Amino acid sequence: MVKACVVERWNLPEIGYEQNEKGNVTKIYCKLCKQVYADQYEITVHGAVVNQMRKWVDGTGVIKKFNAIKHLESSGQHRTAVLQLGEAANTQDGSPGPSKNTVPINRRQIKEILNEEQKQQLIKKFQVVHFMAANTLSFRLYPTVCQFLSNKETFDINLGLGYRNDKAASEILQYLSQAILEKDITEPLNTRSRLYFSILFDGCSSAKKPNDKKEVFVIKTCQGGVPTFDVLSIEDLEDIDAAGFKAALNKSVQKAGFTFIRQQREIGLGGDATATNKAVHRLEREDLGDHVVMVSCPSHKVEMAIHQAFDSSAASKEANELMTMVYGLFKSSSLRWRLFKRTAAFLGMPHLRFKPCFNLSGSSWVGHQITAIETFLFNLPTLIEFCSDQLSSPHNNIMKKDKARLEGVMRKCTSLKSIIMLAVKHDVLNMVKPCSLALKDVNLLMPCTITAVQAFMSSITCLMENLQNDGGKALNDSSAFQFLHTNVLPNIQESEDSSTYSFHSHKLSECTGGLDATLQAVSEELRTVAHELVESLTSRLQNLTKDPIFVNAAMVLDVASYGAMSVQEIRKAYSVVEERFHQPLTNNKCIFGRVETEIRTIQSHRMLFLKQSSNEVAWQQLFRLKKKLQISNALQIVEICMVLPFTNAKVEHIFSSFTKKQRSERLNNKSELALLRICGKDSGYEKQDYSHAVNLFLTAFPDGKTRKKTRRLEGYDMARKKSKLNQDDQPALPVVNIKDVSTGDISSEAWTSDSDNEKDV
């Protein structure tokens, strides 16, 4: 029997075939003849009945390439079918049919027509790969998914037989990534539909080599009044110093294929809060100019300040060690967790899975830490009962080896000071949470963002003053320490002789001096934490709260407040930004004398038509009406404000979409970059235009070099070597979808060829 892949390799797109469940071809037929003669019982050519023609309509079981080629090259019936298809197409739209001397379409053009069907199959494969990448599915499942979709009993989607292995999926993914880069980054910046950009970067490690440091570079631009973030590249660092970072940055920008001068368009850099980034900023300013802004991510700064502050407290360290010990106790053994759940069910108490409190970082660190503390204190009564039962049971041989470990957990869990310290830490982190969310979720730099940072610093300063003045009595403030007064102190019971205390009826072991003395000791620890936190935040966040560039940029972007401000006040904010970025604005032909007039136009249009709109919606409308309102000069300054790298949280979000499952695949940089770029896009596969990606797939190598010949649509040809030599483009032939033949949506020129084309054949 002949396999379907063998018929595909014949490279005869006019020949169709039928196959059984095992992939064996049962019949072959001519697609064009079947379309013309399918409804005819007899085929007549020049008055004679040709019964032999029925086998190329109904299908023949003689599956030989020689017979198929003979039919296509020497059969008059096949040539007549081509003529009839062309005549029917022309007659349907009212144009005169071809004369008897009209030369029909040659085999090369028929091949292009039928290749269009294969291109549609290829587009469907691009959709499948895009869907799998966006939903974090392994490409090892790609052949199975293709087989499932093409099964006649399920979806019956015609995917063809070529490019249906995991190697093809990986290659398709890289071409899709390259198309996204060119369409969303390179082309808009080269054509000046977007003028300015900033580069954000963050470090990561390889799943294959955890000590192998890499940098993810993300470019921030403004698309129609909306800040957009796109992954530029992933680069290996040759040296972990400023020179290594700068070389990786230059290499990343060079790969994007920009045709303009970076000095005229780049606004700033954004990275995490490390000393190396400051040196990178210094090198970047030497190359591009003094206007380049460097911002270390404020979310990282807040995180580092909180870590540094609580590490200065011995009680806080003990509480963290307790949570880490308990998490490791159940994480490393499913048996202990099953026994814990059994204890909770026996007591009739709910339980939650313990959360890790160590090695947490990123823009969501505060929320994760709050959740970990809440979970621990919620499970604490059940945990104490579990440890007590396992230690007191005389028949417990399974947990006998964990006796010393359980005794240590039991001793630390019954420490009153640790319980109160965790509750106080929870309340302090709740003060940080609004500031953390403001720095995490905002895309536009608004005055409210700077206000949230300043309000957080004021609340911490006020807490420090209260602790210095009132000592332990400061913890009696239920508004500041709500969790302590709601979930902890009401559940602490004192014995009749005031010698012991219990938590949820479980006796606490360490209560030296009573509850008041413990509260006083915790307040002293908290005062040290608050003092360290205020100093650290003041030194780390003063650039964001006091830098005139960011303060005035926030005023520029707050278009909702334009109605309450005079034109002179608004112009003053624009002037500060204009002075800092005077050189890039001049290079991009910004007319400064028209800015004030355009500000008046923006203010008037905002008050008349966009009064109820948010800042984001208002700027989108204004960018859409840029030419009609003639406000392009003012919007250049607004675009600079939008692309300022005031936070690095978006880079963290993009990289967090790269799940552990994908990281365990041992992918190279190109595959990691493609997955990051696709996972970072908001638009799904159903809205993606794959035409450019398919053209790249057919005409270029993954490294960008042009192919000598167009890639074969039917799949890999292992005997053919890939050539990296360039070849002049051949004149394009008319491409016609074979489905359009029956509807008549085709011109006569597409079905005729000149003598030159005949000679090519």
ZISULPE-V976385 format. One record per helix or strand. SS is the DSSP state (~ for helix, > for strand). FROM is the first residue (numbers start at 1). LEN is the number of residues. If there is no record, write none. Layout:
SS_FROM_LEN, SS_FROM_LEN
This chain:
>_3_1, ~_4_5, >_15_5, >_24_7, ~_31_7, >_44_2, >_48_2, ~_51_8, >_60_1, ~_65_10, ~_76_17, >_104_1, ~_107_28, ~_139_12, ~_166_25, >_197_9, >_213_11, >_226_11, ~_242_14, ~_262_3, >_266_6, ~_275_14, >_293_4, ~_298_14, ~_314_18, ~_334_14, ~_365_28, ~_400_14, >_415_1, ~_416_26, ~_447_30, ~_482_10, >_492_3, >_501_3, >_506_2, >_510_1, ~_514_33, ~_548_10, ~_559_6, ~_567_14, ~_582_6, ~_592_18, ~_615_10, ~_626_4, ~_632_12, ~_649_8, ~_660_4, ~_669_11, ~_685_3, ~_691_9, >_700_1, >_706_1, ~_739_5, ~_748_4, >_752_1, ~_755_6
